[in-house]
Amino acid sequence: MEKIAQQKFKQSIGEYLLYMYQMEDLIRSYQFSLADIKQYVVSHYPISEDEKKQTLEWFADLCSQMKAEKIEQRGHLASVQKHVDQLAALHWELLKSDSTYFDLYQYAKPHVVELVLGAGTADPGHEIQVCIHALYGLLLSRLHGKEVPEPIIEATTHFGKVLQYLDQAYVR
């Protein structure tokens, strides 16, 4: 699974972020129990025993980091959030310097504003954080077989285009 994360990081920063969000939530769903993660996740993965051992060590490292950063209930690893924040900095830079990106973001902006306003007193984070959380919410809804309202699908389509553009400009 670590190899998947590394591959996604090389290919698409957006996919990497969504994958790491999944891994954080997977760890939380097993309440940081490495025994359960080994039994119900790693043991079913079609890899060699040595790779399974390495994968479990990766999960153990993620668990330790999450506990050290006190994100057992919610939040994201600092190493993951760093990339989200770098995308946000790139977003703000491109808004000022790239008319193609500026025009692309104009389609996403009303949806971002709507989600920010819908958050009430909760802090939804910066625009790129909002886009990524919406895409992750869509992914979770589909994984759980929930019907997704058309306005959310439209919004996430625009968010995906924004992230694709940022991915092309992102320096790994």
C-alpha positions as CSV (number, residue, x, y, z in Angstrom):
1,M,0.0,0.0,0.0
2,E,3.0,2.2,0.6
3,K,4.0,1.5,-3.0
4,I,0.6,2.5,-4.2
5,A,0.9,5.8,-2.3
6,Q,4.4,6.4,-3.8
7,Q,3.1,5.7,-7.3
8,K,0.1,7.9,-6.9
9,F,2.4,10.7,-5.6
10,K,4.5,10.4,-8.8
11,Q,1.5,10.3,-11.1
12,S,-1.1,12.6,-9.5
13,I,-0.9,14.7,-6.4
14,G,-4.7,14.8,-6.1
15,E,-5.0,11.0,-6.2
16,Y,-2.2,10.8,-3.7
17,L,-4.0,13.1,-1.3
18,L,-7.3,11.2,-1.6
19,Y,-5.5,7.9,-1.1
20,M,-3.7,9.1,2.0
21,Y,-7.1,10.5,3.4
22,Q,-8.4,7.0,2.9
23,M,-5.5,5.4,4.7
24,E,-5.9,7.8,7.7
25,D,-9.6,6.9,7.8
26,L,-8.9,3.2,7.5
27,I,-6.5,3.5,10.5
28,R,-9.2,5.4,12.5
29,S,-11.8,2.8,11.5
30,Y,-9.7,0.1,13.1
31,Q,-9.0,2.3,16.1
32,F,-5.2,2.2,15.4
33,S,-5.2,-1.6,16.0
34,L,-2.3,-3.0,14.0
35,A,-3.5,-6.5,14.7
36,D,-6.9,-5.7,13.1
37,I,-5.3,-3.9,10.2
38,K,-3.0,-6.9,9.6
39,Q,-5.9,-9.4,9.8
40,Y,-8.6,-7.5,7.9
41,V,-6.5,-5.5,5.4
42,V,-2.9,-6.5,4.9
43,S,-3.5,-10.2,5.0
44,H,-6.0,-10.0,2.1
45,Y,-3.7,-7.9,-0.1
46,P,-2.1,-10.0,-2.9
47,I,1.5,-9.3,-2.1
48,S,4.4,-11.4,-0.8
49,E,4.9,-12.1,3.0
50,D,7.9,-9.7,3.0
51,E,5.8,-7.0,1.3
52,K,3.0,-7.6,3.9
53,K,5.5,-7.1,6.7
54,Q,6.7,-3.8,5.1
55,T,3.1,-2.7,4.6
56,L,2.3,-3.3,8.2
57,E,5.4,-1.4,9.2
58,W,4.2,1.5,7.0
59,F,0.8,1.4,8.8
60,A,2.6,1.3,12.2
61,D,4.5,4.4,11.1
62,L,1.4,6.2,10.0
63,C,-0.3,5.3,13.3
64,S,2.6,6.7,15.3
65,Q,2.6,9.9,13.3
66,M,-1.1,10.3,13.7
67,K,-0.9,9.8,17.4
68,A,2.1,12.1,17.7
69,E,0.2,14.8,15.8
70,K,-3.0,14.2,17.8
71,I,-5.2,13.5,14.8
72,E,-6.7,10.3,16.1
73,Q,-10.3,11.6,15.5
74,R,-9.9,14.0,12.6
75,G,-7.4,16.0,10.6
76,H,-4.6,15.0,8.3
77,L,-0.9,14.1,8.7
78,A,1.3,17.2,8.5
79,S,3.3,15.5,5.7
80,V,0.0,15.2,3.7
81,Q,-1.3,18.6,4.6
82,K,2.0,20.1,3.5
83,H,1.2,19.1,-0.1
84,V,-2.4,20.5,0.2
85,D,-1.0,23.8,1.4
86,Q,1.6,23.8,-1.5
87,L,-1.2,23.3,-3.9
88,A,-3.1,26.2,-2.3
89,A,0.0,28.4,-2.7
90,L,0.3,27.3,-6.3
91,H,-3.4,28.0,-6.8
92,W,-3.0,31.6,-5.5
93,E,0.0,32.1,-7.6
94,L,-1.7,30.9,-10.8
95,L,-4.8,33.0,-10.1
96,K,-2.5,36.0,-10.5
97,S,-0.4,34.8,-13.4
98,D,-2.2,32.3,-15.6
99,S,-5.4,33.4,-17.3
100,T,-6.3,29.9,-18.4
101,Y,-6.2,28.7,-14.7
102,F,-8.1,31.9,-13.6
103,D,-10.9,31.1,-16.1
104,L,-11.0,27.5,-15.1
105,Y,-11.3,28.4,-11.4
106,Q,-14.2,30.7,-12.1
107,Y,-16.4,27.7,-12.7
108,A,-15.4,26.1,-9.4
109,K,-15.5,29.3,-7.3
110,P,-19.3,29.5,-6.8
111,H,-19.3,26.0,-5.6
112,V,-16.4,26.6,-3.2
113,V,-18.2,29.7,-1.8
114,E,-21.4,27.6,-1.3
115,L,-19.5,24.9,0.6
116,V,-17.7,27.5,2.7
117,L,-21.0,29.2,3.6
118,G,-22.6,25.8,4.3
119,A,-19.9,25.1,6.8
120,G,-21.3,27.6,9.2
121,T,-19.0,28.2,12.1
122,A,-16.7,25.3,11.2
123,D,-13.4,26.2,9.4
124,P,-13.5,24.5,6.1
125,G,-9.9,25.6,5.3
126,H,-8.7,27.3,2.1
127,E,-10.2,26.9,-1.3
128,I,-8.1,23.9,-2.3
129,Q,-8.8,22.1,1.0
130,V,-12.5,22.6,0.3
131,C,-12.1,21.1,-3.2
132,I,-10.2,18.1,-2.0
133,H,-12.6,17.5,0.9
134,A,-15.5,17.6,-1.5
135,L,-13.8,15.1,-3.8
136,Y,-13.1,12.8,-0.9
137,G,-16.7,13.1,0.2
138,L,-17.9,12.1,-3.2
139,L,-15.5,9.1,-3.2
140,L,-16.8,8.0,0.2
141,S,-20.4,8.4,-0.9
142,R,-19.8,6.3,-4.0
143,L,-17.9,3.6,-2.0
144,H,-20.9,3.4,0.4
145,G,-23.4,3.2,-2.5
146,K,-25.0,6.5,-1.5
147,E,-26.8,8.6,-4.2
148,V,-25.0,11.8,-4.8
149,P,-27.0,15.0,-5.6
150,E,-26.5,16.5,-9.0
151,P,-25.2,19.9,-7.6
152,I,-22.4,18.0,-5.7
153,I,-21.5,16.1,-8.9
154,E,-21.3,19.3,-10.8
155,A,-19.2,21.0,-8.1
156,T,-16.8,18.1,-7.8
157,T,-16.4,18.0,-11.6
158,H,-15.1,21.5,-11.5
159,F,-13.0,20.8,-8.5
160,G,-11.4,17.9,-10.3
161,K,-10.5,20.1,-13.2
162,V,-8.9,22.6,-10.9
163,L,-6.9,19.9,-9.2
164,Q,-5.9,18.4,-12.6
165,Y,-4.5,21.7,-13.7
166,L,-2.7,22.2,-10.4
167,D,-1.3,18.7,-10.7
168,Q,0.3,19.6,-14.0
169,A,2.0,22.6,-12.5
170,Y,2.9,21.0,-9.2
171,V,6.6,20.3,-8.7
172,R,7.2,17.0,-6.8
